[in-house]
Amino acid sequence: MHSRTDSVHSSAEALKYPWETHPGPDQVVEVMPGVLWVRLKLPFRLDHVNIYLLADGDGWAMVDSGCGNEESIAAWTTLFEGPLSDVKVSRLIVTHSHPDHVGLAGWIVERFNCPLQMSQVEYLQSVYHQNRGTEERRNAQRLFFRRHGMDENLTDKLLGRGQDYLKRVSVLPPSYCRISHGDEISIGTRRFKIITGGGHALDQVMLYCAADKLFLSADQVLSKISPNVSVWAVEPDQNSLGEYLASLASLTTTLPYDVIVLPGHGVPFYGLKTRIKQLADHHEDRCRLIAEACREVPQTSKELVPVVFHKHVLDEHQMGFAAGELVAHVNYMLVEGRLTAEEVDGVLRFRTTCCLAAPLTSSAQSRASPRCSRTAPIRRSPRSPRTKSWNGGDIRRGRGCWRCAPPAPVPRRP
């Protein structure tokens, strides 16, 4: 599926879970000296979030804060009056703008009078979420869902309870300290490299300590479930799945195979590169389901949701995530030239291009038949002048089925 510097079948890369159980509501687990693990409850199907505390001189750096509700405040109060009674939070590092991670940032910062560290994009996205309830933005979201085939009744549900989780955030601190991709920061005696990645969030922060082979992956790589990768009305043509796969590919070359991974949900684990391959394969499986469903009759995103999420019974909250994730796969496949889109009466329908195979390499592409007469405009990611498929094949400008057309000639100098 993609090139790798290390073989995935090595026994050293097998998935291993040092802790099969998680901390209880009033418990703290020491992962290694100077690294503590706390787990807070969430009022969703994904019923918990992990918080990590890193020794930081006389205090502790907290990574993420939990959901902005009374239950989380009560849970923190119990911990700070019990097993964490001697802990002073020296700084709060928030990995991304989702409410289960940034939700209590304002409360923590106020309680400990500590600085907030985030990437600029994620801080501004958090501000956006707190101010997104205007009528203009609701209308934009309504049009987005309707364009993807959601009827009026379902759209109302998605705009109601389906996005209620976004309200679960305390008031953000009015200022923050920026951390960026490539930065190196000291937390106590440890040096961490800041790695950011798109897909699940726009610029999610991860922390890597090479000396201890310690990787805090936030929600980019989870131990047993796939992170949600969605597209929303604010950027309807975003290639978030392409960004996510690119981030995974970068992590496989940046990090060693034997790091211990501390994820935002689930349990810590070993076997990062094996898990990354599983996640990439999972998304390719979904793309194949979509391609098969759109082969004979064009489909809307709403019609494709049960094709991809056929194993799940979805409430409004989960349906909102499923719809956003479905659009992310469709957008990715449009960029890859695997789908074409047609709009009729304001509703988008998608049809598979003539070939259903996974993205080809350039050499395989050059051997394909040039006889296809379909015309498939190739959409390119707005974030990159040239989008590359997972296994290295280039996507070029032009029309015609990119799998069946011969490669574009290379111009020669006179």
Buried (B, 14 or more C-beta within 10 A) or exposed (E): EBEBEEEBEEEEBEBEBEEEEBBEBEEBBEBEEBBBBBBBBBBBEBEBBBBBBBBBEEBBBBBBBBBBBEBBBEBBEEBBEEBBEEBEBBBBBBBBBBBBBBBBBBBBBEBBEBBBBBBEBBBBBBEEBBEBEEEEBBEBBBBBBBBBBBEEEBBBBBBEBBBBBBBBBBEBBEEBEEBEEEBEBEBBEBBBBBBBBBBBBBBBBBBBBBEBBBBBBBBBBBBEEBBBBBBBBEEBEBBBBBBBBBBBBEBBEEBEBEBBBBBBBBBBBBBBBBBBBBBBEEBBEBBBBBBEBBBEEBBBBBBBBEBBBEEEEBEBBBBBBBBBBBBBBBBBBBBBBBBBBEEEEEBBBBBBBBBBEBBBEEEEBEEBEEEBEBEBEBBBBEEEEEBBBBBBBBBBEEEBBBBBBEBEEEEEEE
